[in-house]
Amino acid sequence: MATITATTSQKAAPPGILAHRAVRKLLVLALAAAILVPLAITQWPGAAWPTALTVDVSEPLGTASDWIIDNRDSHPLFLYFLGHVSNVVVLAVRAVYLALLAVGWAGVTAIGALVAWRVAGVKLAAGTAAAFLACGLLGMWVPTMQTLALMVVAVLASVAVGALLGLAAGLSGRMDRVLRPVLDTMQVLPAFAYLLPVVLVFGIGVPAAVLATVVYAAPPMARLTALGLRGADKEVLEAVESLGTTARQRLLTARIPLARKELLLGVNQTIMMALSMAVIASVIGAGGLGDRVYQALASVDVGAALAAGIPIVLLAVVLDRVTGAAGERLGESGKSPVTWLYALVVAAAVALAGRLAGFLDWPDGWELNIAEPVNRAVDWMTAHLYSGVPVVGGTADWAAHFTSWVLNPLRDGLQWLPWWSVLLIVAALAWLIGTWRTALTAVLAMAAIGVLGVWDPSLDTLSQVLAAVAVTLVVGFATGVAAARSDRFERLLRPVLDVFQTMPQFVYLIPVVALFGVGRAPAVAAAVVYALPAVVRITAQGLRQVDPAALESARSLGATSGQQLRQVQLPLARPALLLAVNQGVVLVLAVVIIGGLVGGGALGYQVVFGLAQGDLATGLVAGAAIVCLGLMLDRVTQPTERRTTRKGA
């Protein structure tokens, strides 16, 4: 009797196709759509986003912009607080810059090499010295020092702000939940969007550039600091607490020391983000290497852009390697503190010798002009590849065909869809890959775009992102598979990926404009080049980390190399592949927006136009739409783990 009762009380399994969770989700969504869609069509007919559901924020934003302009020179907030912040930033950057010039090129090179030797060894020390010397040989010593001075101040401020935010988030769950959307917005919001309010407050110049860099570069430090504090060993913390220590003592003696590796990784990521932002900030008067790249973009001078872009890449690679090596060697028994004294003495001696010998400024006779030969090579490529290539056609033809056959149909198709169907598709994709909360977040983000009144431009941007992501994933997955299966190919590919990943975004736009002309196609091409390294790296790493026992088992059953890839490696590497898709989407979105400078149009153009014209409403609304678009794409490409609870177990 008990058996019969237990059997009849069990929930009957859904028959056939209804046993699949995805099918049940789609049926629930279809039922909701059958009820809500007719109501929406009756209330708001038409395919375009309803005007009644649009909120005009241009008037309050315009009023705020006018108030800032009218009160910037008289209000106490600007006179006694923001004005002092601006002065401190200017003085700090100028002091670092003058110190670098006073040490001279020989002293700076020696200090950099000796620090790299102390932290990471002889090989990286030699690479650091070569990198600084290359900056001088390219005729970019003074701009490099300007960028380095800006970087020092911006990174110190970013690390301080990020560490404080991370400390608050790491010690308080409530603060972590409050800060998470703020940090998400800071990272997703396009740099051009918040350059405008910073310029309105601080004007064109170094203070605006430094503060914009801090906004962009602080979130990684905050996230990793919070991660390190939350991931501290519970047993160690309990042992320290049992000794009667206070909360402050536990923080200083246990939590922070245990999180040192995460903190150093945060510094590493902050440096990389700050360097990339320092180039974008050249638009508002940051100067240095970024200004040279931006001027080259304006005149489509590939040689000058490359001459300024190479030092940026070298700085990025050196700083990345040094800080990365410091994190890896943390806690190991290294050189004694006396070696630091020797290093400082040698660096001071080299700097003094260079000063006495008059080697403060880089000698003009030691400079190499690479702009002219690079421009000649580009002119040859443009003349022979842009058009008139037999059979395959030139790059201009490829761009025109890609625009006509891919970008235009995709954009027109998205804009043709009724607004409610777009929301329905987003909900279905997000719910299939995650939970109902994921779907709700994605739908609300997409709906916010319509509420802001930029529905059609957002769908245009979405079409460019989808096309670029498709190309990136096809090429990236194929290259990542090849790198995972061949150590030699992976070693050859690594320096190429390093260069592509550290090259400023602006630099990508110049050669693609020279080869593909102006329009949406070059914006997509630049986005593909920028996002490709991350997709390749994540794919290769995911495939290499597949359990060797599973591969050995497949080989023992006679599986071919292709079968091992399709049936073992790719299924087991699914989380890494999905992460590659997610990162590809985020990186593509970042560069497609900058493509507004070269005819990409849509939201990117509106952000750039808002900055150029001082139109706060246009720039911020387009920037907010990009944030919503990025949030939606993140939710539909990144799986969300389901929380399951078992009752009555």
C-alpha positions as CSV (number, residue, x, y, z in Angstrom):
1,M,0.0,0.0,0.0
2,A,2.9,2.3,0.9
3,T,4.5,1.5,-2.4
4,I,1.3,2.3,-4.4
5,T,0.9,5.6,-2.5
6,A,4.4,6.6,-3.1
7,T,4.2,5.7,-6.8
8,T,0.9,7.6,-7.4
9,S,2.1,10.6,-5.5
10,Q,5.1,11.1,-7.8
11,K,4.8,13.7,-10.5
12,A,4.3,12.1,-13.8
13,A,7.1,12.7,-16.3
14,P,6.2,14.8,-19.3
15,P,5.6,12.7,-22.3
16,G,7.9,12.7,-25.3
17,I,9.2,16.1,-26.5
18,L,7.9,17.9,-23.4
19,A,10.6,16.2,-21.4
20,H,13.1,18.7,-22.7
21,R,13.5,21.7,-20.5
22,A,14.1,24.0,-23.5
23,V,10.8,23.0,-25.1
24,R,8.9,23.6,-21.9
25,K,10.5,27.1,-21.7
26,L,9.5,27.9,-25.2
27,L,5.9,26.7,-24.6
28,V,5.6,28.9,-21.6
29,L,7.0,31.8,-23.6
30,A,4.6,31.1,-26.5
31,L,1.6,31.1,-24.1
32,A,2.7,34.4,-22.6
33,A,3.2,35.8,-26.1
34,A,-0.3,34.6,-27.2
35,I,-1.8,36.7,-24.4
36,L,0.5,39.8,-24.5
37,V,1.2,40.3,-28.2
38,P,-2.4,40.9,-29.3
39,L,-2.8,43.4,-26.5
40,A,0.5,45.2,-27.6
41,I,-0.6,45.2,-31.3
42,T,-4.0,46.7,-30.4
43,Q,-2.6,49.3,-28.1
44,W,0.5,50.3,-30.2
45,P,0.1,49.2,-33.8
46,G,3.0,49.3,-36.3
47,A,6.4,47.7,-36.5
48,A,8.4,50.7,-35.2
49,W,8.9,51.3,-31.5
50,P,5.8,53.1,-30.2
51,T,6.2,56.8,-29.7
52,A,4.0,56.7,-26.7
53,L,6.6,54.5,-25.0
54,T,9.5,56.9,-25.6
55,V,10.8,59.2,-23.0
56,D,12.5,62.4,-24.1
57,V,15.5,63.0,-21.9
58,S,17.2,65.7,-24.1
59,E,15.6,68.6,-22.2
60,P,16.8,67.7,-18.7
61,L,20.3,66.7,-20.0
62,G,20.4,70.0,-22.0
63,T,19.5,71.9,-18.9
64,A,22.2,70.2,-16.9
65,S,24.8,70.9,-19.6
66,D,23.8,74.6,-19.7
67,W,24.0,74.8,-15.8
68,I,27.5,73.3,-15.8
69,I,28.7,75.7,-18.5
70,D,27.1,78.8,-16.8
71,N,28.5,77.9,-13.3
72,R,31.8,76.4,-14.1
73,D,33.7,79.5,-13.2
74,S,31.6,80.8,-10.3
75,H,29.9,78.0,-8.3
76,P,31.6,76.9,-5.0
77,L,31.6,73.2,-6.1
78,F,33.9,74.1,-9.0
79,L,35.9,76.8,-7.2
80,Y,36.7,75.0,-4.0
81,F,36.6,71.3,-4.9
82,L,36.7,70.3,-8.6
83,G,39.1,73.2,-9.3
84,H,41.5,71.9,-6.7
85,V,41.2,68.4,-8.0
86,S,42.1,69.7,-11.5
87,N,45.1,71.6,-10.2
88,V,46.4,68.6,-8.2
89,V,46.2,66.4,-11.3
90,V,48.0,68.9,-13.5
91,L,50.7,69.4,-10.9
92,A,51.2,65.6,-10.4
93,V,51.4,64.8,-14.2
94,R,53.8,67.8,-14.7
95,A,56.0,66.7,-11.8
96,V,56.3,63.1,-13.1
97,Y,57.0,64.4,-16.6
98,L,59.7,66.8,-15.5
99,A,61.3,64.1,-13.4
100,L,61.4,61.7,-16.4
101,L,63.0,64.4,-18.5
102,A,65.5,65.3,-15.8
103,V,66.6,61.6,-15.5
104,G,67.1,61.5,-19.3
105,W,66.7,58.8,-21.8
106,A,69.7,56.8,-20.5
107,G,68.4,57.0,-16.9
108,V,64.9,56.0,-17.7
109,T,66.1,53.1,-19.8
110,A,68.4,51.9,-17.0
111,I,65.7,52.2,-14.3
112,G,63.2,50.3,-16.4
113,A,65.6,47.6,-17.2
114,L,66.9,47.2,-13.6
115,V,63.3,47.1,-12.2
116,A,62.4,44.4,-14.8
117,W,65.6,42.5,-13.9
118,R,64.8,42.6,-10.2
119,V,61.2,41.5,-10.7
120,A,61.4,39.1,-13.7
121,G,64.9,38.3,-14.7
122,V,67.6,39.1,-17.3
123,K,65.5,38.3,-20.4
124,L,62.7,40.7,-19.6
125,A,65.3,43.3,-18.5
126,A,66.9,43.2,-21.9
127,G,63.4,43.4,-23.5
128,T,62.5,46.4,-21.4
129,A,65.7,48.2,-22.4
130,A,65.2,47.4,-26.0
131,A,61.6,48.7,-25.8
132,F,62.6,52.1,-24.4
133,L,65.4,52.4,-27.0
134,A,63.0,51.6,-29.8
135,C,60.8,54.4,-28.6
136,G,63.7,56.8,-29.0
137,L,64.8,55.3,-32.4
138,L,61.3,55.9,-33.7
139,G,61.5,59.6,-32.8
140,M,58.8,59.2,-30.1
141,W,60.8,59.7,-26.9
142,V,59.1,62.9,-25.7
143,P,55.6,61.7,-26.5
144,T,56.4,58.4,-24.8
145,M,57.4,60.3,-21.6
146,Q,54.3,62.4,-21.8
147,T,52.1,59.2,-22.0
148,L,54.2,57.5,-19.3
149,A,53.7,60.5,-17.0
150,L,50.0,60.5,-17.6
151,M,50.0,56.7,-17.0
152,V,51.8,56.9,-13.7
153,V,49.3,59.4,-12.2
154,A,46.2,57.7,-13.8
155,V,47.2,54.2,-12.7
156,L,48.0,55.4,-9.1
157,A,44.6,57.1,-8.9
158,S,42.8,54.1,-10.5
159,V,44.5,51.6,-8.2
160,A,43.6,53.8,-5.1
161,V,39.9,54.2,-6.2
162,G,39.6,50.6,-7.3
163,A,41.1,49.2,-4.1
164,L,38.8,51.3,-1.9
165,L,35.7,50.2,-3.9
166,G,36.9,46.6,-3.9
167,L,37.6,46.8,-0.2
168,A,34.0,47.9,0.4
169,A,32.6,45.2,-1.9
170,G,34.8,42.5,-0.4
171,L,33.8,43.2,3.2
172,S,30.1,43.8,2.7
173,G,27.7,41.7,0.6
174,R,25.2,44.6,0.4
175,M,27.9,47.0,-0.9
176,D,29.0,44.3,-3.4
177,R,25.4,44.1,-4.8
178,V,25.2,47.9,-5.0
179,L,28.5,48.4,-6.7
180,R,28.2,45.6,-9.2
181,P,25.9,47.4,-11.6
182,V,27.9,50.6,-11.2
183,L,31.1,48.8,-12.2
184,D,29.3,47.0,-15.1
185,T,28.2,50.4,-16.4
186,M,31.7,51.9,-16.0
187,Q,33.2,49.1,-18.1
188,V,30.5,48.8,-20.8
189,L,29.8,52.5,-21.3
190,P,31.9,53.7,-24.3
191,A,34.7,56.0,-23.5
192,F,33.5,58.6,-25.9
193,A,30.2,58.8,-24.0
194,Y,31.7,59.9,-20.7
195,L,34.4,62.0,-22.2
196,L,31.8,64.7,-22.9
197,P,30.6,65.2,-19.2
198,V,34.2,65.1,-18.0
199,V,35.1,67.8,-20.6
200,L,32.1,69.9,-19.6
201,V,33.3,69.9,-16.0
202,F,37.1,70.1,-16.4
203,G,37.5,71.4,-19.9
204,I,39.9,70.2,-22.6
205,G,43.3,69.1,-21.2
206,V,45.1,66.7,-18.9
207,P,42.7,66.7,-15.9
208,A,39.8,65.5,-18.0
209,A,42.0,62.9,-19.6
210,V,43.2,61.5,-16.3
211,L,39.8,61.4,-14.7
212,A,38.2,59.7,-17.7
213,T,41.0,57.1,-17.5
214,V,40.3,56.5,-13.9
215,V,36.6,55.9,-14.6
216,Y,37.6,53.4,-17.3
217,A,40.5,51.6,-15.5
218,A,39.4,51.4,-11.9
219,P,36.7,48.7,-12.2
220,P,39.2,45.8,-12.8
221,M,41.1,46.7,-9.7
222,A,37.8,46.9,-7.7
223,R,36.5,43.5,-9.0
224,L,39.8,41.7,-8.4
225,T,40.3,43.2,-4.9
226,A,36.8,42.1,-3.9
227,L,37.4,38.7,-5.4
228,G,40.6,38.3,-3.4
229,L,39.2,39.4,-0.1
230,R,36.1,37.2,-0.5
231,G,38.2,34.2,-1.5
232,A,40.6,34.3,1.5
233,D,41.1,31.0,3.2
234,K,38.3,30.6,5.8
235,E,40.5,28.4,8.1
236,V,43.3,31.0,8.2
237,L,40.7,33.7,9.0
238,E,39.2,31.6,11.8
239,A,42.6,30.9,13.2
240,V,43.5,34.6,13.3
241,E,40.1,35.5,14.8
242,S,40.6,32.9,17.6
243,L,43.7,34.9,18.6
244,G,41.4,37.8,19.6
245,T,42.3,40.1,16.8
246,T,40.0,43.0,15.8
247,A,38.4,43.3,12.4
248,R,41.0,45.9,11.3
249,Q,43.9,43.6,12.4
250,R,42.3,40.6,10.5
251,L,42.1,42.8,7.4
252,L,45.7,44.0,7.6
253,T,47.4,40.8,8.7
254,A,45.3,38.1,7.0
255,R,42.8,39.2,4.3
256,I,45.0,41.6,2.3
257,P,48.2,39.3,2.5
258,L,46.1,36.3,1.3
259,A,44.7,38.4,-1.6
260,R,48.1,39.7,-2.8
261,K,48.0,37.8,-6.1
262,E,44.6,39.1,-7.0
263,L,45.7,42.6,-6.1
264,L,48.7,42.4,-8.3
265,L,46.5,41.0,-11.1
266,G,44.2,44.0,-10.6
267,V,47.2,46.3,-10.9
268,N,48.2,44.5,-14.1
269,Q,44.7,44.9,-15.7
270,T,44.4,48.5,-14.5
271,I,47.7,49.4,-16.3
272,M,46.5,47.8,-19.5
273,M,43.1,49.5,-19.4
274,A,44.7,52.8,-18.5
275,L,47.1,52.6,-21.4
276,S,44.3,51.9,-23.9
277,M,42.2,54.7,-22.5
278,A,45.2,57.2,-22.6
279,V,45.1,56.9,-26.4
280,I,41.3,57.5,-26.6
281,A,41.7,60.5,-24.2
282,S,43.9,62.2,-26.7
283,V,40.7,63.4,-28.3
284,I,40.3,65.7,-25.3
285,G,43.8,66.9,-25.0
286,A,45.8,64.2,-23.3
287,G,48.8,64.7,-25.6
288,G,51.6,62.2,-25.9
289,L,51.5,59.1,-28.2
290,G,47.7,59.1,-28.3
291,D,47.7,62.6,-29.8
292,R,50.1,61.5,-32.5
293,V,47.9,58.5,-33.3
294,Y,44.7,60.7,-33.4
295,Q,46.4,63.2,-35.7
296,A,47.5,60.4,-38.0
297,L,43.9,59.1,-38.1
298,A,42.6,62.5,-39.1
299,S,45.1,62.7,-42.1
300,V,45.0,58.9,-42.8
301,D,48.8,58.7,-42.4
302,V,49.5,55.1,-41.7
303,G,53.2,55.6,-41.3
304,A,52.9,58.2,-38.6
305,A,50.2,56.1,-36.9
306,L,52.5,53.1,-36.8
307,A,55.4,55.1,-35.6
308,A,53.3,56.2,-32.6
309,G,51.5,52.9,-32.2
310,I,54.6,50.8,-31.9
311,P,55.8,52.5,-28.7
312,I,52.3,52.1,-27.2
313,V,52.5,48.4,-28.0
314,L,56.0,48.1,-26.5
315,L,54.9,49.9,-23.3
316,A,51.9,47.7,-23.0
317,V,53.9,44.5,-23.5
318,V,56.6,45.5,-21.1
319,L,54.2,46.6,-18.4
320,D,52.1,43.5,-18.8
321,R,55.1,41.2,-18.6
322,V,56.7,42.9,-15.6
323,T,53.5,43.1,-13.5
324,G,52.5,39.6,-14.6
325,A,55.9,38.2,-13.6
326,A,55.6,40.0,-10.2
327,G,52.3,38.3,-9.6
328,E,53.6,34.8,-10.6
329,R,56.7,35.1,-8.4
330,L,54.9,36.5,-5.4
331,G,55.8,34.6,-2.3
332,E,58.9,32.9,-3.9
333,S,62.3,33.3,-2.4
334,G,63.8,35.9,-4.7
335,K,66.8,38.2,-4.6
336,S,67.7,39.8,-1.3
337,P,66.7,43.4,-0.5
338,V,70.4,44.3,-1.1
339,T,69.9,43.8,-4.8
340,W,67.4,46.6,-4.8
341,L,70.1,48.9,-3.4
342,Y,72.5,47.7,-6.0
343,A,69.9,48.3,-8.7
344,L,69.2,51.8,-7.5
345,V,72.8,52.7,-7.2
346,V,73.5,51.5,-10.8
347,A,70.4,53.3,-12.1
348,A,71.4,56.6,-10.3
349,A,75.0,56.2,-11.7
350,V,73.7,55.7,-15.3
351,A,71.3,58.7,-15.0
352,L,74.1,60.9,-13.5
353,A,76.6,59.9,-16.2
354,G,74.0,60.6,-18.9
355,R,73.2,64.0,-17.4
356,L,76.9,64.9,-17.2
357,A,77.5,63.7,-20.8
358,G,74.5,65.8,-22.0
359,F,72.4,62.7,-22.9
360,L,69.1,64.1,-21.5
361,D,67.3,64.4,-24.8
362,W,67.3,61.7,-27.4
363,P,69.8,62.6,-30.2
364,D,68.1,63.6,-33.4
365,G,70.7,61.7,-35.4
366,W,69.7,58.4,-33.8
367,E,66.1,58.6,-35.1
368,L,64.7,56.3,-37.8
369,N,62.0,57.6,-40.1
370,I,59.7,54.6,-40.7
371,A,56.7,56.7,-41.8
372,E,57.9,57.3,-45.4
373,P,58.6,53.6,-46.2
374,V,55.4,52.5,-44.5
375,N,53.4,55.0,-46.4
376,R,55.0,53.9,-49.7
377,A,54.1,50.3,-48.9
378,V,50.6,51.3,-48.0
379,D,50.3,53.3,-51.2
380,W,51.5,50.3,-53.2
381,M,49.0,48.1,-51.4
382,T,46.2,50.6,-52.0
383,A,47.1,51.0,-55.6
384,H,47.3,47.2,-56.3
385,L,44.8,45.8,-53.8
386,Y,42.1,48.5,-53.4
387,S,40.7,47.9,-56.9
388,G,41.5,46.2,-60.1
389,V,42.7,42.8,-58.8
390,P,41.9,40.2,-61.4
391,V,39.3,37.5,-60.6
392,V,38.9,38.1,-56.9
393,G,38.5,41.9,-57.1
394,G,40.1,44.5,-54.8
395,T,39.4,45.2,-51.2
396,A,37.0,48.0,-52.1
397,D,34.9,45.4,-54.0
398,W,35.0,43.1,-51.0
399,A,33.9,45.9,-48.7
400,A,31.1,46.9,-51.1
401,H,29.9,43.2,-51.4
402,F,30.1,42.7,-47.7
403,T,28.0,45.8,-47.1
404,S,25.5,44.9,-49.8
405,W,25.2,41.2,-49.2
406,V,25.6,41.0,-45.4
407,L,25.3,44.3,-43.5
408,N,22.4,45.9,-45.4
409,P,20.2,42.8,-45.4
410,L,20.9,42.2,-41.7
411,R,20.2,45.8,-40.8
412,D,17.0,46.0,-42.9
413,G,15.8,42.6,-41.6
414,L,16.2,43.7,-38.0
415,Q,14.5,47.1,-38.6
416,W,11.7,45.4,-40.5
417,L,10.8,43.1,-37.5
418,P,8.0,44.4,-35.3
419,W,9.4,45.7,-32.0
420,W,7.5,43.2,-29.9
421,S,9.0,40.3,-32.0
422,V,12.5,41.6,-31.3
423,L,11.8,41.5,-27.5
424,L,10.3,38.0,-27.9
425,I,13.4,36.7,-29.7
426,V,15.7,38.3,-27.0
427,A,13.6,36.7,-24.3
428,A,13.7,33.3,-25.9
429,L,17.4,33.3,-26.5
430,A,18.2,34.6,-23.0
431,W,15.8,32.1,-21.3
432,L,17.1,29.1,-23.2
433,I,20.7,29.9,-22.2
434,G,19.9,31.0,-18.7
435,T,17.1,31.6,-16.2
436,W,13.9,33.7,-16.3
437,R,15.9,36.4,-14.4
438,T,18.4,36.4,-17.3
439,A,15.6,36.7,-19.8
440,L,13.9,39.5,-17.9
441,T,17.1,41.5,-17.6
442,A,17.8,41.1,-21.4
443,V,14.3,42.1,-22.3
444,L,14.3,45.2,-20.0
445,A,17.7,46.2,-21.4
446,M,16.4,46.0,-25.0
447,A,13.2,47.8,-24.1
448,A,15.2,50.6,-22.5
449,I,16.8,51.3,-25.9
450,G,13.3,51.9,-27.3
451,V,12.3,54.1,-24.4
452,L,15.4,56.2,-25.0
453,G,14.2,56.8,-28.6
454,V,17.1,55.2,-30.4
455,W,15.5,52.0,-31.6
456,D,16.5,52.1,-35.3
457,P,20.2,53.2,-34.7
458,S,20.6,50.5,-32.1
459,L,19.4,47.8,-34.5
460,D,21.8,49.2,-37.1
461,T,24.6,48.9,-34.5
462,L,23.4,45.4,-33.6
463,S,23.6,44.3,-37.2
464,Q,27.2,45.4,-37.4
465,V,28.0,43.6,-34.1
466,L,26.4,40.4,-35.3
467,A,28.2,40.4,-38.6
468,A,31.6,41.2,-37.0
469,V,31.0,38.5,-34.3
470,A,30.1,35.9,-36.9
471,V,33.4,36.6,-38.8
472,T,35.4,36.7,-35.6
473,L,34.1,33.4,-34.3
474,V,34.6,31.5,-37.6
475,V,38.2,32.8,-38.0
476,G,38.9,32.7,-34.2
477,F,37.6,29.1,-33.6
478,A,39.5,27.8,-36.6
479,T,42.7,29.5,-35.6
480,G,42.3,28.5,-31.9
481,V,41.8,24.8,-32.9
482,A,45.0,25.0,-35.0
483,A,46.9,26.6,-32.2
484,A,45.7,24.0,-29.7
485,R,46.8,21.1,-31.9
486,S,50.2,22.5,-32.8
487,D,52.7,23.8,-30.3
488,R,54.9,25.3,-33.1
489,F,51.9,27.2,-34.6
490,E,51.0,28.4,-31.1
491,R,54.5,29.8,-30.5
492,L,54.5,31.5,-33.9
493,L,51.0,33.0,-33.3
494,R,51.7,34.3,-29.7
495,P,53.7,37.5,-30.6
496,V,51.2,38.3,-33.4
497,L,48.3,38.0,-30.9
498,D,50.2,40.2,-28.4
499,V,50.6,42.9,-30.9
500,F,47.0,42.8,-32.0
501,Q,45.7,42.8,-28.4
502,T,47.9,45.7,-27.3
503,M,47.7,47.9,-30.4
504,P,45.4,51.0,-29.7
505,Q,42.0,50.7,-31.3
506,F,42.5,53.9,-33.3
507,V,45.5,52.3,-35.1
508,Y,43.3,49.5,-36.5
509,L,41.1,52.1,-38.2
510,I,43.8,53.6,-40.3
511,P,45.0,50.6,-42.4
512,V,41.4,49.3,-42.8
513,V,40.3,52.7,-44.1
514,A,43.2,52.8,-46.5
515,L,42.3,49.3,-47.8
516,F,38.5,49.3,-47.5
517,G,37.5,53.0,-47.7
518,V,35.0,54.7,-45.4
519,G,31.8,53.1,-44.3
520,R,30.5,50.3,-42.1
521,A,32.7,47.6,-43.6
522,P,36.0,49.1,-42.3
523,A,34.4,49.5,-38.8
524,V,33.5,45.8,-38.9
525,A,37.0,44.8,-40.1
526,A,38.7,46.8,-37.3
527,A,36.4,45.1,-34.8
528,V,37.3,41.7,-36.1
529,V,41.0,42.4,-35.8
530,Y,40.6,43.7,-32.3
531,A,38.4,40.9,-30.9
532,L,40.2,38.0,-32.7
533,P,43.1,37.6,-30.3
534,A,40.9,37.0,-27.2
535,V,38.7,34.5,-29.1
536,V,41.8,32.6,-30.3
537,R,43.5,32.5,-26.9
538,I,40.4,31.4,-25.0
539,T,39.6,28.7,-27.6
540,A,43.1,27.3,-27.6
541,Q,43.4,27.3,-23.8
542,G,40.0,25.6,-23.4
543,L,40.9,22.8,-25.9
544,R,44.3,22.3,-24.3
545,Q,42.8,21.9,-20.8
546,V,40.5,19.0,-21.8
547,D,41.2,16.0,-19.6
548,P,44.0,13.9,-21.2
549,A,42.3,10.7,-20.0
550,A,39.2,11.4,-22.1
551,L,41.4,11.9,-25.2
552,E,43.4,8.7,-24.4
553,S,40.1,6.8,-24.1
554,A,38.9,8.1,-27.4
555,R,42.2,7.1,-29.1
556,S,42.0,3.6,-27.6
557,L,38.6,3.2,-29.2
558,G,40.2,4.0,-32.6
559,A,38.8,7.6,-33.0
560,T,40.5,9.7,-35.6
561,S,41.9,13.1,-34.9
562,G,38.8,14.8,-36.3
563,Q,36.5,12.6,-34.3
564,Q,38.5,13.4,-31.1
565,L,38.0,17.1,-31.8
566,R,34.3,16.9,-32.6
567,Q,33.2,14.3,-30.1
568,V,35.6,14.9,-27.1
569,Q,37.5,18.2,-27.1
570,L,34.7,20.6,-28.4
571,P,32.0,19.2,-26.0
572,L,34.3,19.2,-23.0
573,A,35.6,22.7,-23.8
574,R,32.1,24.1,-24.1
575,P,32.4,26.5,-21.2
576,A,35.6,28.0,-22.7
577,L,34.0,28.3,-26.1
578,L,30.9,30.1,-24.7
579,L,33.3,32.5,-22.8
580,A,35.1,33.1,-26.1
581,V,31.7,34.0,-27.7
582,N,30.9,36.4,-24.8
583,Q,34.3,38.1,-25.0
584,G,34.1,38.4,-28.7
585,V,30.8,40.2,-28.5
586,V,32.0,42.6,-25.9
587,L,35.2,43.5,-27.7
588,V,33.5,43.8,-31.1
589,L,30.9,46.2,-29.6
590,A,33.7,48.4,-28.2
591,V,35.3,48.9,-31.6
592,V,32.2,49.0,-33.8
593,I,31.3,52.1,-31.7
594,I,34.7,53.7,-32.5
595,G,33.9,52.9,-36.1
596,G,31.6,55.9,-36.0
597,L,34.8,57.9,-36.7
598,V,35.2,56.2,-40.1
599,G,31.6,56.1,-41.3
600,G,30.2,53.3,-39.2
601,G,27.1,55.4,-38.4
602,A,24.4,54.4,-36.0
603,L,25.1,54.7,-32.2
604,G,28.8,55.2,-32.7
605,Y,28.3,58.3,-34.9
606,Q,25.9,59.7,-32.4
607,V,28.4,59.3,-29.5
608,V,31.2,60.9,-31.6
609,F,28.8,63.7,-32.8
610,G,27.8,64.4,-29.2
611,L,31.4,64.8,-28.1
612,A,32.3,66.9,-31.1
613,Q,29.4,69.3,-30.8
614,G,29.2,69.4,-27.0
615,D,25.7,67.8,-27.2
616,L,25.4,66.1,-23.9
617,A,21.9,64.6,-24.6
618,T,22.9,63.0,-27.9
619,G,26.1,61.6,-26.6
620,L,24.8,60.2,-23.3
621,V,21.6,58.8,-24.7
622,A,23.6,56.9,-27.4
623,G,26.1,55.8,-24.7
624,A,23.3,54.5,-22.5
625,A,21.8,52.6,-25.5
626,I,25.2,51.0,-26.0
627,V,25.3,49.9,-22.4
628,C,21.8,48.4,-22.7
629,L,22.9,46.7,-26.0
630,G,26.0,45.3,-24.3
631,L,24.0,44.1,-21.3
632,M,21.5,42.3,-23.6
633,L,24.2,40.7,-25.7
634,D,26.0,39.6,-22.5
635,R,22.9,37.9,-21.2
636,V,22.1,36.0,-24.4
637,T,25.7,34.8,-24.8
638,Q,26.8,33.9,-21.3
639,P,25.1,30.9,-19.6
640,T,23.6,31.4,-16.2
641,E,23.9,28.5,-13.7
642,R,20.5,27.4,-12.3
643,R,20.1,27.3,-8.6
644,T,18.4,24.0,-7.7
645,T,17.0,23.2,-4.4
646,R,15.8,19.7,-3.3
647,K,13.0,19.7,-0.9
648,G,12.2,16.9,1.4
649,A,15.5,15.1,0.8
